[in-house]
Amino acid sequence: MNDPVAVAGAFHAHLTGAGRFSRHFDEVVLGVLDRTRASTVLGAFRTVFAVRTSATAPAGAAPHAEARHARAVTPAEAAPAGADAGRVRP
């Protein structure tokens, strides 16, 4: 299993600051599959995006300015209302 903090950090690095995809999307929703009882994988994503975004925000920017539209959710939370959360959509 990959380290959840490292994976979340990689996504964060590419989506914020000087990352390759920074400012390319209005909203990013990461559907995080977490089979752990303590939700450690989802927790890692939520922590990395909350903590690191505060540290990398441009001077004078509102807290979480870059990631206010980036969030980590469970796959069920990411699915549109009424959609089958287990279905793979093209």
Secondary structure, 3 states (H helix, E strand, C coil): CCCHHHHHHHHHHHHCCCCCCCCCCCCEEEECCCCCCCCHHHHHHHHHHHHHHHHHCCCCCCCCCCCCCEEEECHHHHCCCCCCCCCCCC
